[in-house]
Amino acid sequence: MREAELARLGDAVGRVVFPEPVATALTDLLDEARARNEAVLLAFETADSQLLPIPFEAARIPGGRLPVLEPGVRILRRHLGARAGAAAPLPGPLRILVAIGAPDEGKTKNTVLDIESELQTILDAVDKARQYGNAEVDILEVGHPDQIRNALLERSYHVLHLSGHGTAGKIELETEDGAPLEVSAGELAGVIRSAHEPLPLVVLATCHGGVSESDTASLAQGLLEQGLPMVLAMQSTVSDWYATRLAGAFYGHLARRDVRLPSHALALARQDVEEERRKLLRLGAGGSVPVPEYATPSLFCAGDEIPLLDWDADKIDSLTRPPQPVTGPVPLLNIGDLVGRRVAANFRAVDWGCAGDAGRRGELWNGMTTSEGGGYLGDSNLAPKGHRRKAWHFNAR
């Protein structure tokens, strides 16, 4: 949506959501909060699945002011028709499980996503926290519900990050052989519940994750109604550029001890990415400047928002797996040890590490490389899906 169109939408939503005298009262509240350096929470509550997807984040008050981009303002939706079970913050470190729906080209009608950039951005965002033992990222080799279940059975996570193409009420994941697999809210919630481990937040880095369509509830609403406490979803089509930067900024803030709530991390991330876009505009990048997407991400809650982490509790020990024995020229990897996803690659995989364009080397485990220079993944996916449980040595261009 272009800037002028988004402004018109924001004015229309603002007139409905913030009619007078609400608009004047909100303006005064925002001015006072800014002067006192205080936070403001705007919570939109409804049990109506047709009202929950209204783009509240786009709403403008008189004068074109955008509450969603005001410093200190947090926005969330509370689904009054959903009731999540009792939840409490989990001990650290921040644990993120990433599952990607990236079916092989030629097996899906959808376009190929820039998942390598998204993964690298997430890893870079928490790299400093990871170095101090405050964050961990596990990336599943195959984005299949069974692998998600197995990972959740193995340990608890604060966040399940799902990336892939989405439609209203569904997300496209993948099978072991690289075929597309559509998964509904009920199916995904069943997988999560079967692990019997608390999962405070699901992040849907998909299109239309928060939008209802005819009689099909949105994926976010469906997950809340199935008992999950919080879901971060996209209200419309989202670009790779925005989804990647938002994920990086969100997890970077979430790994900070002074950012305790997901809505706070989302507010800061939203402002960061929009400021980056406006900076490109000021620099005269012209047609290469992305369209504004600040109204796209939304936080859905089934009840009261809770902090994800209890930083005062004793940390949970990192999960370690014994290495697979070397039985031949191509050693086997543990399930979850990610070497890559596609043949095209711009780096060389060497034993258990990789050397990238910058010459950085490290140990590759669960999709994360560790080295003194920080994490590194290549510009493209790595090995073919049929052989992803093997470590490969190759130079591909």
Beta strands, then each sheet from edge to edge (+ up, - down):
strand 1: 40-46
strand 2: 73-79
strand 3: 90-91
strand 4: 94-100
strand 5: 135-139
strand 6: 159-163
strand 7: 166-167
strand 8: 170-174
strand 9: 180-184
strand 10: 201-205
strand 11: 230-234
strand 12: 297-301
strand 13: 309-310
strand 14: 348-350
strand 15: 353-355
strand 16: 361-365
strand 17: 368-370
sheet 1: 1+ 2+ 12+ 11- 10- 6- 4- 5-
sheet 2: 3+ 13+
sheet 3: 7+ 8- 9+
sheet 4: 14+ 15- 16+ 17-
end
